[in-house]
Amino acid sequence: MDSLRQPHHAPPRRPPVAWGPLCLIAAGLAALLVPLAGTREWFADELYLLAAGHHLSWGYADQPVLMPLLARIGEAVLGGARIGVRLPAVLAAVVGVLITGLIAQEFGGGRGAQALAATTYAISPQTVSGGSLLQTQSVDAVAWAVTTWLVVRWVRLRDGLSLLLIGLTGAVAVQAKYLIAVLWAACFLTVAVLGPREVLRRPALWAGAVVAVLSTLPYLAWQHRHGWPQLRLVSAVREETATTASGPLAFVPLSVLVAGVVAGAVLFSYGLWRLLRSAALAPYRFLGWTCVVVLVVFLVSGGRYYYCAGLFPLCFAAGAVELLNRTAATPRRAAVIGVVWPVSAVLSVLLVVLPHPLPGTSALTAPTVRGSAGWRELADAVAHEHRTLPARGTPLVTAHFWQASALDRYGRERGLPEAHSPHRGYWFFGPPPDTASALVVGVSEPLRANCRSTRQLTTFRGELGYPGINDQVPIWLCEGRIAPWQEVWPSLYEP
């Protein structure tokens, strides 16, 4: 049986963990993220998580239960304050800083390398943005970081505890998102081809895997009971990615750019290269190829560019250790680091806080900027039209789940009823009441087909939103529904 204690042979010695600098960097990041998290407008995906939190279930069409549960808890604890809801994202980003430093320490990096790697992670645009918004990627990325740290740790210690903790980390990660399965599969493939194959014979690895698999059963049961909507959503995401500025041709450049406008992009690329080529990092060569396999899988499958953010700590750590070990400690090197890294930090913050994307960064920042714009104003416009309707209690239906999420968040105080939508996860929250008419927001031919007559009341125009979602949105009245909503609802579902 695999012992959970350290092996009897003496593992290679490593420099001590630079807890002082690492904690200082983590504290600095927290000092930046807390006010950001407390003031940024709600992003549309957050509005959906808040709505889903009021419909708690073992699963949803697009994700497991963890993120809606965290949103519900955060809303309940601090009365809906943004910092309360986003606190898990802040904590995940801070943990990511520490884990990045620990990976650098495992690679043999001293105080300087640990601090450089951790700083690069802290000033990454993905960290600054993801750490101030509650998103599945916030938790998923740090779970990947912890997993890669444990793998690197096992290479040195060959202990069962690291392998068991990998499984436990995965059991938590799959409650937020299933992307970590791609990391596991890629790592399994590269280990089988390149080694160390010894790990595949360790009972602790498979014990942890069993725990992770068992933790997925409630969600898989929910998916099975509802016809596997997650599989349909994968195709929808692929189509969305292929038709946007962040399509497949932009996947690799954006994946690198989101690591850091200057410093992070360079250190990520250099770190990946050194994992593949460095003699000093030869025991970890399989992890370099794991990164390559993951990038290829997401590129081919139409994944989003930020799906690879969990690889940043590993590559930052490798890059920092190799950079400081292979180059002389000259004033020139210190000057370059002293200029490039602060400039990168400023650019990362500007990318997040500016109300309009910087020139040349639209594909990177526009989704967050546009997905946060105009929701209050949309609620105002819908509420105004709803008040003019002669029938009290006219139900509210939207074409897009973002619209329903925003109207449920901002509509109550404006006198609007609960919003309903046949789009993605909102479809599972149920149809509207079977009244004679309904106020509809957005373009939806299936919804229009269930109306005897329609009348457009107005068009909402936002400043920065997506056409048809939070800009140029028709608001219209469905009069004389043809069939009860309960009856036609199954046929209206859109992934």
C-alpha positions in Angstrom: 0.0 0.0 0.0 1.3 3.4 -0.9 2.4 5.2 2.2 1.1 8.7 2.8 4.3 9.6 4.4 7.5 10.8 2.7 9.6 8.1 1.1 12.6 6.7 3.0 15.2 8.1 0.5 16.2 11.7 1.0 14.4 13.9 -1.5 16.5 16.7 -3.3 16.9 19.7 -1.1 15.2 22.9 -2.1 15.6 26.5 -0.9 13.3 27.6 1.9 10.0 29.1 1.0 10.2 32.9 0.9 7.1 33.4 3.0 7.8 37.1 3.7 7.9 38.3 0.1 5.2 35.9 -1.0 2.8 37.1 1.7 3.7 40.7 0.9 2.8 40.2 -2.7 -0.4 38.4 -1.8 -1.4 41.2 0.5 -0.7 43.8 -2.1 -2.9 41.9 -4.6 -5.7 41.7 -2.0 -5.4 45.4 -1.3 -6.0 46.0 -5.0 -8.8 43.4 -5.5 -10.9 44.2 -2.5 -11.9 47.7 -3.7 -12.2 46.6 -7.3 -14.5 43.7 -6.3 -16.5 46.1 -4.2 -17.1 48.7 -7.0 -17.1 47.0 -10.4 -20.5 46.6 -12.0 -22.0 43.2 -12.1 -20.8 41.1 -15.0 -23.6 39.3 -16.8 -22.3 35.8 -15.8 -22.3 36.9 -12.1 -26.0 38.0 -12.5 -26.8 34.6 -13.7 -24.9 32.9 -10.8 -26.9 35.1 -8.4 -30.2 34.1 -10.1 -29.1 30.4 -10.1 -28.3 30.7 -6.4 -32.0 31.2 -5.8 -32.8 28.0 -7.7 -30.2 25.7 -5.9 -29.9 22.3 -7.5 -27.4 19.5 -7.8 -26.7 20.8 -11.3 -27.4 23.3 -14.0 -27.4 23.2 -17.8 -24.0 24.9 -17.9 -22.2 24.0 -14.7 -22.3 22.1 -11.4 -23.5 23.6 -8.1 -20.5 25.3 -6.5 -20.5 28.7 -8.1 -24.3 29.4 -7.7 -23.9 28.1 -4.1 -21.0 30.5 -3.4 -23.0 33.4 -4.9 -26.0 32.5 -2.7 -23.9 32.4 0.4 -22.1 35.6 -0.4 -25.4 37.3 -1.0 -26.9 36.1 2.2 -23.9 36.9 4.4 -23.4 40.5 3.4 -26.9 41.3 2.0 -26.0 41.3 -1.6 -22.9 43.5 -1.3 -20.6 42.9 -4.3 -17.5 42.2 -2.1 -19.4 39.5 -0.3 -20.3 37.7 -3.4 -16.9 38.2 -5.0 -14.8 37.3 -1.9 -14.2 33.7 -3.0 -12.6 35.1 -6.2 -10.4 37.4 -4.2 -9.3 34.6 -2.0 -8.7 32.3 -5.0 -6.4 34.9 -6.6 -4.4 35.4 -3.4 -4.0 31.6 -3.0 -2.8 31.5 -6.6 0.0 33.9 -5.8 1.2 31.7 -3.0 1.0 28.6 -5.1 3.0 30.1 -7.9 5.8 30.9 -5.4 5.6 27.4 -4.0 6.0 25.9 -7.5 9.0 28.1 -8.1 10.5 26.9 -4.8 9.9 23.2 -5.9 11.8 24.0 -9.1 14.8 25.1 -7.0 14.1 28.8 -7.1 15.3 31.0 -4.3 13.7 34.2 -2.9 14.1 36.1 -6.1 12.6 33.5 -8.4 9.7 32.8 -6.0 9.0 36.6 -5.8 9.3 37.1 -9.5 7.0 34.3 -10.4 4.4 35.3 -7.7 4.5 38.9 -8.8 4.0 38.0 -12.5 0.9 36.0 -11.5 -0.4 38.9 -9.3 -0.1 41.4 -12.1 -1.6 39.2 -14.8 -4.7 40.7 -16.4 -6.5 37.3 -15.8 -5.7 37.5 -12.1 -6.7 41.1 -11.7 -10.0 40.7 -13.7 -10.8 37.2 -12.5 -10.0 38.0 -8.9 -12.5 40.8 -8.8 -15.4 39.0 -10.4 -17.1 35.7 -9.3 -16.7 33.4 -12.3 -16.2 29.7 -12.7 -12.7 30.4 -14.1 -11.7 32.1 -10.8 -12.0 28.8 -8.9 -11.0 26.6 -11.8 -7.7 28.3 -12.4 -6.5 28.0 -8.8 -7.5 24.4 -8.7 -5.3 23.8 -11.8 -2.5 25.7 -10.0 -2.8 23.6 -6.9 -2.9 20.4 -9.0 0.3 21.3 -10.9 2.1 22.2 -7.6 1.2 18.8 -6.2 2.4 17.0 -9.3 5.7 19.0 -9.1 5.9 18.2 -5.4 5.4 14.5 -6.1 8.2 14.4 -8.6 10.6 15.4 -5.8 9.1 13.6 -2.8 7.4 10.5 -4.5 4.9 10.6 -1.7 1.3 9.2 -1.6 -0.1 12.3 0.2 0.5 14.5 -2.9 -1.3 12.1 -5.1 -4.2 11.8 -2.8 -4.5 15.6 -2.5 -4.6 15.8 -6.3 -7.7 13.8 -6.2 -9.2 15.8 -3.4 -8.4 19.1 -5.3 -10.1 17.6 -8.3 -13.2 16.7 -6.3 -13.6 20.4 -5.4 -12.7 21.7 -8.9 -15.3 19.6 -10.7 -18.0 21.2 -8.5 -17.2 24.4 -10.4 -16.2 23.3 -13.9 -15.1 20.1 -15.6 -12.2 21.6 -17.5 -9.7 20.1 -15.0 -10.5 16.7 -16.6 -8.6 18.0 -19.7 -5.6 18.7 -17.5 -5.8 15.2 -16.0 -6.2 13.5 -19.4 -3.3 15.5 -20.9 -1.0 14.7 -17.9 -2.0 11.0 -18.0 -1.1 10.9 -21.7 2.3 12.6 -21.3 3.2 10.5 -18.3 2.3 7.3 -20.2 4.6 8.4 -23.1 7.4 10.2 -21.3 7.2 9.0 -17.7 7.5 8.9 -14.8 5.2 5.8 -15.3 5.8 4.8 -11.7 3.1 7.3 -10.7 0.5 5.2 -12.6 1.2 2.3 -10.3 0.6 4.2 -7.0 -2.6 3.3 -5.2 -2.9 6.8 -3.7 -3.3 8.2 -7.2 -6.2 6.0 -8.0 -7.7 6.4 -4.5 -7.8 10.2 -5.1 -9.2 9.6 -8.6 -12.1 7.5 -7.1 -12.9 10.4 -4.7 -12.9 12.9 -7.6 -15.2 10.6 -9.7 -17.6 9.9 -6.9 -17.9 13.7 -6.3 -19.3 14.1 -9.8 -22.1 11.6 -9.4 -24.8 14.1 -8.2 -24.1 16.4 -11.2 -23.9 13.6 -13.7 -27.2 12.2 -12.4 -28.8 15.7 -12.8 -27.4 15.9 -16.4 -28.7 12.4 -17.2 -32.2 13.2 -15.8 -32.4 16.4 -18.0 -31.0 15.0 -21.2 -27.4 16.1 -21.0 -27.8 19.8 -21.7 -24.1 20.4 -21.0 -23.2 18.5 -24.2 -25.4 20.8 -26.3 -23.9 23.8 -24.6 -20.4 22.7 -25.7 -21.4 23.0 -29.3 -23.0 26.4 -28.7 -19.8 27.7 -27.1 -17.7 26.4 -30.0 -20.0 28.3 -32.4 -19.8 31.5 -30.4 -16.0 31.3 -30.2 -15.7 30.7 -33.9 -17.8 33.8 -34.8 -16.2 36.3 -32.4 -12.9 38.3 -32.4 -11.5 35.6 -30.1 -12.0 32.8 -32.6 -9.6 30.0 -33.2 -7.0 32.1 -35.0 -6.7 34.4 -32.0 -6.7 31.6 -29.4 -3.0 31.2 -28.9 -2.1 34.9 -29.0 -4.9 35.8 -26.6 -4.0 32.9 -24.3 -0.5 34.4 -24.1 -1.6 38.0 -23.9 -4.1 37.3 -21.0 -1.1 36.0 -19.0 0.4 39.5 -19.1 0.5 42.3 -21.5 4.3 42.3 -21.4 5.9 40.5 -18.5 3.4 37.7 -18.2 3.4 37.0 -21.9 7.1 36.8 -22.0 7.6 34.7 -18.8 4.8 32.3 -19.8 6.3 31.7 -23.2 9.8 31.4 -21.8 8.7 29.1 -19.0 6.9 26.8 -21.3 10.0 26.7 -23.6 12.3 25.9 -20.7 10.0 23.1 -19.4 10.4 21.5 -22.9 14.2 22.2 -23.2 16.0 22.8 -20.0 18.2 20.0 -18.6 17.7 21.3 -15.1 13.9 20.8 -15.5 14.2 17.5 -17.3 12.2 15.6 -14.6 9.3 17.9 -15.3 9.5 17.6 -19.1 6.1 15.8 -19.2 4.5 18.9 -17.7 5.7 21.0 -20.5 4.2 18.6 -23.0 1.0 18.5 -20.9 0.7 22.3 -21.4 1.1 21.8 -25.2 -1.5 19.1 -25.3 -4.0 21.3 -23.3 -3.4 24.2 -25.6 -4.0 22.1 -28.7 -7.1 20.5 -27.2 -8.7 23.9 -26.4 -7.6 25.3 -29.8 -9.1 22.4 -31.8 -12.3 22.2 -29.7 -13.1 25.9 -29.9 -12.4 26.6 -26.2 -12.1 30.1 -24.9 -8.7 31.7 -24.5 -8.8 32.0 -20.7 -9.3 28.2 -20.3 -5.5 27.9 -20.1 -5.1 30.4 -17.2 -4.5 27.5 -14.8 -1.2 26.8 -16.5 0.2 30.3 -15.8 1.6 29.5 -12.3 3.5 26.5 -13.6 5.0 28.3 -16.6 5.7 31.5 -14.6 7.5 29.5 -12.0 9.6 27.6 -14.5 10.4 30.9 -16.4 11.4 32.8 -13.3 13.7 30.0 -12.0 15.4 29.6 -15.4 15.6 33.3 -16.0 17.4 34.0 -12.7 19.5 30.9 -12.9 20.7 31.3 -16.5 21.4 35.0 -16.5 23.9 36.9 -14.5 22.6 39.2 -11.7 23.6 42.4 -13.4 22.3 45.9 -13.0 20.9 45.7 -16.5 18.8 42.6 -15.6 17.6 44.3 -12.5 16.7 47.5 -14.4 14.8 45.5 -17.1 12.7 43.7 -14.4 12.3 46.9 -12.4 10.8 48.7 -15.4 8.9 46.0 -17.3 7.1 44.5 -14.4 5.7 47.7 -12.9 4.6 48.9 -16.4 2.9 45.5 -16.9 1.1 45.9 -13.6 -0.2 49.3 -14.5 -1.4 48.1 -17.9 -3.2 45.1 -16.3 -5.1 47.4 -13.9 -6.0 49.8 -16.7 -7.3 46.9 -18.8 -9.7 46.1 -15.9 -10.8 49.6 -14.6 -11.1 51.6 -17.8 -14.7 51.9 -19.1 -13.6 51.4 -22.7 -11.0 48.9 -24.1 -7.5 50.2 -24.7 -6.5 50.3 -28.4 -5.5 46.9 -29.6 -6.9 45.1 -26.6 -10.6 44.9 -27.6 -10.7 41.1 -28.0 -9.2 40.7 -24.6 -11.2 43.1 -22.5 -14.4 43.8 -24.6 -16.3 40.7 -23.3 -16.1 41.9 -19.7 -16.7 45.6 -20.6 -19.6 44.9 -22.8 -21.0 42.2 -20.6 -21.2 44.7 -17.7 -22.8 47.6 -19.5 -26.3 48.9 -19.6 -28.1 46.4 -17.4 -29.7 48.9 -15.0 -30.8 51.0 -18.0 -32.3 48.0 -19.7 -34.3 47.3 -16.5 -35.4 50.9 -16.5 -36.7 50.6 -20.1 -38.4 47.3 -19.5 -40.0 48.6 -16.3 -41.3 51.7 -18.1 -43.0 49.6 -20.8 -44.4 47.2 -18.2 -46.1 50.0 -16.3 -47.9 51.1 -19.4 -49.5 47.7 -20.0 -53.3 47.6 -19.2 -53.1 44.0 -17.7 -51.5 43.9 -14.3 -49.1 41.0 -13.7 -48.1 40.6 -17.3 -45.3 38.0 -17.2 -41.8 38.9 -18.4 -39.9 36.7 -20.9 -36.4 37.3 -22.4 -34.6 35.8 -25.4 -31.2 35.6 -23.7 -30.4 34.3 -20.2 -28.2 37.4 -19.5 -31.3 39.6 -20.0 -33.3 37.5 -17.6 -30.5 37.5 -15.0 -30.2 41.3 -15.1 -33.9 41.9 -14.9 -34.2 39.6 -12.0 -31.4 41.5 -10.2 -32.5 45.0 -11.0 -36.2 44.5 -11.8 -37.7 43.8 -8.4 -37.0 47.3 -7.1 -38.6 48.6 -10.3 -41.8 46.7 -9.9 -41.0 44.0 -12.5 -42.2 40.4 -12.0 -39.8 37.4 -12.1 -38.1 37.0 -15.5 -38.3 33.8 -17.5 -36.2 32.7 -20.5 -35.9 29.6 -22.6 -32.2 30.2 -23.0 -29.6 27.9 -21.4 -29.8 27.5 -17.7 -32.8 29.8 -17.3 -35.0 27.4 -19.2 -34.8 25.0 -16.3 -36.2 27.6 -13.9 -39.5 27.2 -15.5 -42.0 28.8 -17.9 -44.0 32.0 -17.3 -47.6 32.0 -16.0 -50.2 31.1 -18.6 -51.6 34.6 -19.1 -53.0 35.9 -22.4 -50.1 38.2 -23.0 -46.4 38.6 -22.2 -43.8 41.3 -22.3 -40.8 40.0 -24.3 -37.3 41.3 -24.3 -35.0 40.5 -27.2 -35.3 38.7 -30.6 -36.7 35.2 -30.5 -38.7 33.7 -33.4 -39.8 30.6 -31.4 -41.3 32.9 -28.8 -43.0 35.1 -31.5 -44.4 31.9 -33.1 -46.5 31.3 -30.0 -48.2 34.7 -30.2 -51.4 35.4 -32.2 -50.1 39.0 -32.6 -47.0 41.0 -31.6 -46.5 44.7 -31.2 -43.0 46.3 -30.7 -43.2 48.9 -27.9 -39.6 50.3 -28.1 -36.0 49.5 -28.7 -33.5 49.8 -25.9 -30.1 51.2 -27.0 -27.1 50.8 -24.8 -23.7 52.4 -25.2 -21.3 49.5 -25.1 -23.4 46.3 -25.1 -23.9 43.4 -27.4 -26.5 44.0 -30.2 -29.7 42.1 -29.4 -28.6 41.4 -25.8 -27.9 44.7 -24.0 -27.9 47.1 -27.0 -30.4 47.5 -29.8 -32.8 45.3 -27.9 -36.5 45.2 -29.1 -39.1 45.2 -26.3 -42.4 43.9 -27.6 -45.7 42.6 -26.5 -46.9 39.1 -27.2 -50.7 39.2 -27.4 -53.0 36.2 -27.4 -50.6 33.3 -26.9 -51.5 30.3 -29.1 -50.6 27.5 -26.7 -50.0 27.5 -22.9 -46.4 28.3 -22.0 -46.2 25.1 -20.0 -47.1 23.1 -23.1 -44.6 24.8 -25.5 -41.8 25.4 -23.1 -40.0 22.1 -23.9 -39.8 23.0 -27.6 -38.4 26.5 -26.9 -35.2 25.5 -25.2 -32.1 27.1 -26.7 -28.5 26.1 -25.5 
